[in-house]
Amino acid sequence: MIAVHMNPEKCSFSLQLRVRNFEVDWQGIVHNANYLHYFEIGRIEYLKHVGIPVDMRSIQSDSKVVVVRNEIDYRSPALFDELLEVYTRVSFIRSTSFAFEGMILEERSRRLIAENLAIHVWLDPVTDRPVRVTEAFRSRIRAFEGRNVEFLPE
């Protein structure tokens, strides 16, 4: 369970997405699985924004990172054609893992749609064993997030 509500004021990165017709289920609301896509789009665009390479070479060799936990709290349904604001931040980095927090608000009303906590583990690309999160990653996140990111022991 996500312990605290994310504060959009702590986020230095957000993007907008419009709900498309094929993302809506037979009840007329966004299907629950689509929120995973929205949060993943936020994480990938965040990484690109802070200058961390996100391409097939880096993903398959230099930066093998896997999601080990992905929580979503659904607060309010999103509807067809609504403009959503997806907020994303790295909230903490441990020795071999780090956390992304995400929050989706409906752009006009600022209605809270969903919150996300995704824990990632850094792996050795050959052994698939956890390894220390690289200094390059730590430095980029520290430079971007400032005091809004915590560095914790494992």
N, C-alpha and C positions, 0 to 999 in steps of 0.2 A: 504494500500500500504506500502511496506517495505521502510522505509525512507532512509536508508543508505546501501551501499554494505558491506557485512560482510568481515572482514579482516581475512584470514586464519592464519596470524601470531599471532592473539589473541587467537587462539584455541590450547589448550593443548591436545585435543583428536580428533582423526580421525580414520576411518576404511575404508577398501577397499571392494567394491562389484563389481562383474562382472555381466553385463547385460546378462540375460538368454533368450533363444529363446521365451519362452512363455510370456515374458514381452513386447515384441515388437508387435505393432499393424499392421494393413494391409498397413500402409504407410511406414513400415520398421523402425519406431522409437519407443522409449519407450512410451507406453501408459501413458497419463498424470496422471492417478490415481496411477501408480506405484511409482511415486516420493514421495507420501505420505508414502508408505511403506519404502522407502529408508531412509527418514528422521526419521521415527519412530524407525527403526532399530538403527540408530545413537543415538537417545535419550535413548533407553533402554540400549544399550551397554555403553554409557557414564555413566549412573547411576550405573551400575554394576562396571565399572572401578573406580569410586570414592568411592565405598563401600556402596552404598545405596541399601538395599534389594529390589529386584524386584522378587516377587513370589506371588502366589495366596493369601496367608495369609496376607501379608503386603498390597497388593493392595485392598483386600476386607475389611480390618479392620483398620490397623494402619495408612495407608497412602492413603486415598481416594483422588485421584487427577484426575481432569477432564480437557480435552482440551476445551477451550471456544472460541478460535480463532485459525485458522490455515491458513496462507497465503503462497502461493507459487508464486514466479516470475520465469517463464520459460525463460531462456536466450538463450539456444542452445539445440537442440535435442541430446539425448544419443542414441547410436546405438547398435545393437546386438554385444555381445562379448567385448564391451569396458570395460576397468577397470575404475571404478569410485572411487574417494576419497570423502568420506562423512565427513565433518567437523561439529562438534557439540560443542556448549557451552551454559552455562546459562549466559545470559547477564545482567539480573536484577532480584532482588527479592523485592517484595513489601510486605505489611502486610499479605495478603491472596493469593497472586498470584506471579507467576514467569514466565520468558520467556526463551524459548530455541531459539537459532538462529542456523540455519543450512545452509550449502553451499555444493554444489556438484561440483567437478571439474573432468574433464576427466584426468586420471592419467598421460598419456604421454605428451599431448599437454598443459595441465593445462587450457584447455578451460572451461569457466564457463558454467555449465549446468543449475543450478537452485539455488535459495535462498529461505529460509523458515523462517518464524517467527511463533512460536506456543506459545500461552499464556495458562497457566495452572492455575487452581484455586484449592486450598486445601480445602477439605470439611470435616465436622464432619461426621464420618461413620454412625451415627445413624440418625441425623436430615437432612443431606445433605445441611446444611447451611455452608457458607464460615467460615473458622477459620484461625487463624494465622499459617503461614508456620512454621513448627517446628524448634526449635533451633538446633536439630540434623542435619536436612537438611541444614540449614543456615551455620552451622559450617563446614560441609563436603564441601559445595560449596565454601565457603570462603577459606578454606585450599587449595582446588584444583585450583580455578580460580585466587586467589590473587586479585590484583588490577583490573583485567579484568571484575569483576562483580560489579554492582552497587546495593546498598541497598536504596530503594526509599520509601517514604510514599505512602500509597494507594491513 
